[in-house]
Amino acid sequence: MQQALYRKYRPEKLTELVGQEEAVSLISKQIEKGNLGHAYLFSGPRGVGKTSLARIIATQLGCDPVFDITEIDAASNNKVDDIRDMNESVNFIASSPGQKRVYILDEVHMLSNAASNAFLKTLEEPPEHIIFILATTEPERVLETVKSRTTHIVFKKIPELEIVKTLEEIGKKEKMIMNNEVLNTIATFSDGSLRDGINLFEQTFNTFGKKTTVDDLYGILGKLSTKEFEVIINSIEIQDTASVLEVLREAYQKGLQPSDIVDSISEFFRNMFYLKYLPGDSKLDNLTPTLKKLLETADKKVNAKQLIRILDLIDELNHNLSNSTSQHLKLELFLMKVIKPELGSDIKTVSYRVDLLEGKISNNKTSTQAMNSNKDKEVVVETQEVPKNTNVTKKTSKKESLGNFDVYWPKILEEMKSELSPRKFSYLTAVRAEVEEDTINLIVDKENEFLFEQLKKSQEITELLQSIVAKLMGLEVSVKVSLNPNARLDDGKKGLSVAQEIFDVEDLN
């Protein structure tokens, strides 16, 4: 069985430990002078050399790797009985007279309070031949009474340049050559962990070989590629919803989850923000030339107002996504709002949508005027051309006229279907329309609460319904959305399935 590269190239000497000069210097001096402490606490991120240094110390002391070095995973051996067994074992002498025995406790913060307290006595007064080395990624969770009985050494994240250098050296020895841009990207996503960097290097090469591209690497990382972001940026510029939906479908087929895609989008537009407003920030130094060029192109196509709005939408999406049972749908809704601002419900797009609506009504020889800036922002519609022979006049009681609403409802739906996107119109398949005086009440069953929330936020649907009622019936009406507590489960499920089905199979342009 082939040995993993991170194990094969685990440092065996102090001089081979990468990126931890201060820790190496301290331990070297203590070994040189023969005054090593009886207990150490190594803290720092994962994969930066904590366990490796502990093993090197044991090797430097001449410990037998089988009899004199004991490694304990405190995450799985965290009970009082586990620590009591260890306390009893420390009394056993080393394999050779005068030799030391080293206990390495990894993830020591996972010990229960009771187990930590059981360890205290032994930690404070261990036998002379015993050295304890405790390792943790979360030192703040280690009991203060344990910390106080150790020499605490803090490990740092390994610089990206050091990771790249190490990967190049391993690549030469293993004949696994990759281009520098890929190596730099691996180092960036390793986040200071050399072990993670080596693992990612090995996985990438074994999958794609020496011709690996950055986009290949993004696929392994579960991120959108630069080519996919090119499509997204172009789609924002020309409002091309079909292309964006195709990007999503391909991402799903590759196994990416909505959270993966959101992370990629969030990171991309955050980098855009830094490039626009903080071009000298060190965060941008780690970007690959390809990505930086794409961001510069995107900066020319997405203006400041658009960018801020997109970041607001991302923030909203991140807030809602984790607790959602329909993450795919929420992600798709987010991208639709990004591509077509008129579909959004935020205040920054209200005037745009009003203009759009007025244009539609004008084309139908109907004049729409926004009246009153009250809280519910009702739109009052005046009809310019009502046929003379109509039985509906402005003096007619609204209540009496809306009594014929059921007759007009199919025609209203037909006109709304021609004006709305398939997704928006699908919302109406799950509602019942009822009349209350001069108000049309759109009722949604409780089991379909998702559509209820969408309808509440959709001024486009509300305003369009008001304008079509004005056109067909000569009435000014209010529209409200209600949730029916006495749900009809079958209807609710049907409405949601229709919405999802339409979205999955139809172009939303």
N, C-alpha and C positions, 0 to 999 in steps of 0.2 A: 504494500500500500504506500502510495507516494506521500511523503511528509509535506504538510502545509508550509508555505514559505515563511510565515511569521515564526513558526517553530524552528525551522531550519536555520534562520538567521537571527535567532534570539541572541542578544549579546552575552558573552561568557566572561568578558574581562571588563574592568572599570573603564578602560580606554575605549571600549566599543559601545558604551551607552550614549545614545544620541540626545542632545538637547537638555541635559540635566547637569551642567557643569558645577553648579554650586553644591548639589547633593553629592556628586562624585568627589569633589574636593574635600568636603567635610568627612566623609567616610574614609577616604584615602589617608588623611592625616591621623584619624583615630586608629586605623589598622596599623599604620606605620609606628605609632607610639604605643600600641598595645593597650589602649584605654577605651575600647568599645563599651558602650553602655549595655545594660541588661535588657532594655526594652526600647523599641522605636515605634513611632507612628508615622507611616508614609501616607500622605494625602495628596490627591490631585486627580485630574481627569483620567478616564479609562485609556488604556493603551499607551501610556507615556513612560513605562519602565519601572513601576513600583515593585512588582513581583520579580522582575529581572534583576534589579539591584539587590533585593533580598537574597536571591539565589547566588549572586556573585559574591556577596558577603560570606555566605556559608562556604562557598568554594575557596575563597581566599583564606578562610580559617582552617581549611583542610578537612572539612566535614565529609563523611561518607554519604553519598547521595541517597543510599537506600536506608541506612540505619540512623543517620544523624540529622537528616532534614525531614521535618514533618510539615506538610501543607494541609491546612484545614480551611474549607469553605464555610465561613461563618453564616452564609445565607441559608445553607441546608443543615448546618450543625449548630443551631442557635439556642438550644434548650439548656436548662440547668444541668441535666444528666450528661450532655455532651461535654460541657466544660469540666464537670467533676471527673469524667474519664480522662480528660487531658491533664488535669491537675495531678492525678495519680501517676500518669505516665512520665511526668517530668523528673521523677525521682530515679528513673532508670539511667544508668551511666552511659557514656558515649561508647562507640565501637572500639576506641583506643584510649588508653590512660591519658589523662590531661587534655583530651579533645573536647571541643564544644559541641553542643546540640542546638540546632536552630528550629524554632517553631514559627511558621509563617501563617498568620491568620488573615485571609483575604475577606473583604467586605465586612469588616469588623463592626460597622455601624448596624448590621442586621442582628446582632446579638440582642436578646431580650434584656430588659433591665435586671431581671433576676439572674440571668446567665452572666451579665457583666459584673454584677456584685459578687457572684461566686468566684469570678476570675481575679478580683482585686487583691486578695491576700497573696496568691501565688505571684501575681504581677509585681507586687510591692517587694516581696522577699523571695525571689526565685533561687533555686540552687545555683551555685557558682558556675556550673557547666552549661547553663541554659541562657539563650538569648531569644527574646520574643520580638518579632517584627510584625506589626499590625498594619494592614493596608486598607484604605477606604477612599471612596470617591465623594463621601459626604461626611466630612469631619465634624460638622455641626451637630450630627446625630449621635456622635460618640459621647458617652458619659464624661463629664468634666473630671470625675474622680479617676477615670481610666487615663484620660489625656495627661493629667498631672503627674502620672507615674511613668511617662515615656519621654523620649527625646523626639520632638515633632519636626519632621522635615517635609516641606511643601514642594511638590513637583509641578512644573509648569507645562503648558501646552507646548508641543514641539513646533518650532517655526516651519513655515511651509517650504522655505528654501532647503532646510535640513531634510525634510521628508522627500523632496524631489531628488536631492543628492543621493539619499539612501536607495530610492527606487531605481535610479540610474545605475548604481553600483550592482544591485541585485539583478537588474535587467542584463547587464553585461555578462555576469557570471552564469546566468541561466539562459542566455541567448533569447531574451524576451524584450526586444527593442520596441519602444513606442515613441511617437513624436512628442516633442516638448510641451505642446499645448495640452495634450491629453494628460501628461504627468502633472502639469500645473493644476489642472482641473481636479484630478484625483487628490492632490495635496489640499486644495481648497475645501473639498467636501469631506476630507478626513477630520477636519476641525481639530487639528493639533494632536491627533492620535496616530502614531506611527503604525501600530498594529492594524488599525482600520485601513490605513493607507496601503499597507502591504497586501492585506486581504482583498481590497478593491482592485488593486493592480493585478493580482493573480486571477481573480474572477474575470476581469475585463479581457485580459490577454487570452485566457483559455476559451473565451466565447468568440472573440473577434480577431485575434491574432495581431500581427504587427501593423496591419492597416486600420487599426481602430481609430474612429473619429470621435470628436467630442459628443456628437449626437448619439453615437453608439453608447457612450458612457452614460449620457442622460437617460437612455432607455433602461440601463441596469439600475440606475439610481431611482427610477420611478418618477422622472421629471419630463416635462415637455421639451422637445428639441428646439434648436434655434430656427429650423425650417418651419416648425409649427407656429412659433411666435411671429415669424415673418407673415404667415397667413393671417394670424389674429390682428396684427397691426394694419395690414392692408385692408382687412375686413372692416376695421373701425373707420378707416379713411373713406371707404366707398359704401359703407353700411351693407356689407354682404353677409347675411345671416347663414346662408347655405354652406359657405366655406368653413365657417366657424363650427357649425354643427358637425360637419364632416371630420374636422380635427378632433372633436370630442369623441365621435364614434370610433375613430382609429385609436385614440388613446385608451378607450375602454377595451377594445379588442386586444391591445398589448398588455392588458392587465392592470392599468393604472386605476386607482380608486379616486373618487371625487376629492378626498382630502389631499392626495398627491398632486392633483392638478391645481387645486387652490393654492397649495404651498408654492408651486412653480410660478403661478400667475402673480401671487403676492410678492414673491422675491423679485420677479422681473420688473414690475411697476414700482417697487420700492427703490430698486437700482436706478430706474428712470428718474425718480424724484431726486435722488442724490446727484445724479448727473446734471439735472436742470438747476438745482438750487445749491448744491454743495459739491461742485466739480473737483475740488481739491481734497475731498475726504479720503482717508486711507482705505475705506471700504471698497473704493473703486480700483484700488491697486491690484486686487486679486482677480479682477475680471479677465477672461481670456480675450485676445484680440478680436476673435469672431463675435463674441457677445458684446463687447464694447462698441464695435462697428454697428451692430444691429440696434443697440440702444440709441446711438447717435442718429440713426435713420428714423427710429421710432419717435425720437424727440422732435423731429421736423414735421411728422405727420399728426402727432397728438399734441394739441395746444395745452396751455397751463390749466384752463378751466376744465377741459376734458380729463386731464390727469388727476386733478383734485377730486373730481366727481368719481372717477374709477376707484381711487383709493378709499373714498367714503363707502362705495358699494362693496369693496373687498372687506373693509372693516365690519360692515353689516353682515356680510356672508359668513365671515369667520365666527361672528357672534351667534349666528343662528344654525350653523351647519352641524355642530357636534351633537345637538339634541334632536336633530331632525330624523325622521323615519324615511324621508324621500330626498336624500342627499343629491342624487343625480338630477332630480327635477329642480332643486334649488340652484345648483350650479348652472344648469341650462337657462333658468330664468335670469340669473346674474349676467350671463354672457349676452342674452338678448337685450337687457337694459344697457349694457355697455355699447353694443353695436348700434342699437336704435334708441336714442335717448327719449324719444316720444313715448316709449313704453314704460318709462320709469315713473315713480310716484314721488320723487323727491322735489323739493321746492325749486331746485335749480333748473328743472325742465318744465315747469308749469306754463310759463309764457310761450315756450316752443309748442307745447301741445295745444294750447288755446288757439294759437295762430293756425296750426294744422287743422283743427276742428272747424274753425271759421271758414277756411278754404273749402273743406268738404261741403259744408252747408251752403256756401255760396254757389257751388256747382249745381246744387239741387234747387236753386232759386229761392233759398231760404236765408234770411238774414239773422245771424246770431249775435246777441249783445250780452256782454258780461255786466251784470248789475249787482250792486251791493257787494261789498267786501266782507260779508259776515262770515262767521266761523265755519259754517258748512259749505260755503262757496257754491250755493245753488246757481245754476245758469238759467236765466229767464229768456225765453225765446219768443220773438214776435214773428208771426207768419204774414208775409207780404202778399202772397197770392193764394187765396182760398177760393175754390170754385163757387160761383154765385148760387148754384142750385143746391149746395150742400145744406144739410139740415143742422150742421154744427156752426154756431156763431159764438162771438165773444161773450154774449149775454147768457148763453146757455150755461146752466149749472154744471160745474166740473164733476160733481158727484154723479149726476145723471149721465153725463157723457162717458165717464169712466166705467159706467155700468156696462157699456158695450166693449170694454177693453178686451175681453176674451176673443171677440170676433177679429179685432185688429192684431192680436198678439202674434199669430203665425206670420202675417205680413211684416210686422216689426222685426221678428227674428230673421226673416229672409233678407231684409235690408241691412241688418246688423252684421249678418254673415258676410255680405259683400264688402263691408267696410273694415271689419276687424281681422286681425291675424287669426289663423287656425287655433292657436293656443288660447287667445282671448275669447274667441267665440265658444270654444269647448267649455269654458267656465259656465256659460248659460245653459248647457245641457243638463246641469245638475241642480237647477233652481226651479222653483215655482213662483210665478208672478201673481200677486194678489193686490187688490185695490183697497186703499184706505183713504176715503174722501179724495183729496187731490194728490195723493201720494201712491207711487208704485212701490210695493214691498217685494224685494227679491229674497225669497226664503230658501235657505240652505240647510239640509239635514245635518245634525250634529256629527254623524260619522264622517262627514265630508268637510271637516273644519278647515282643512287646508284651503279649499276653494273659497270658503267664507272669508278668510283673511285676505286672499288675493282680490276678491271682489270689493272688499272694504277699501283697499288701497288704490283701486283702479278708477281714477277719475275719467279716463278715456271711455270706459264702458258707460259710466253714469251720464256723462255729458252727451254721448252719442245717443243713448236711449231717450234722453230729454228732447234732443233735436228731432229725432224721428217721430216721436209722439206729437210734437208740435207740427211737423210737416203733414202727418197723416190724419190727426184728430183735431188740430187747431187748438191745442191745450198747452198751458204751462203747468208742468208737474214737478214734484220733488221725487227723488229716488232714495230709498234706504235699503240696507241689506240686513237681514235678520237671520239668526241661528235658531233653527227649530229644535227645541229640547226633546220633543217626541219624534225621534228620528225614524225614518223609513230606511232600514239598513240596505235593502237591495238597491233602492234608487241612489243612495249615497255612493255605494261602491261602483255602481254603473257610471255615475258622473265622473268620478276620478279616473276610472279605467279609460273612458272616452278621451279625457284630456291627455292622458299619457299616451294612448294609442295614436292620436292625431299628431302629437309632438314627435313621436318616434318615426312616423312614416311620411310626413308631409314637409315640404319646404315651407319655412316660416317667413319668407320674404314678404 
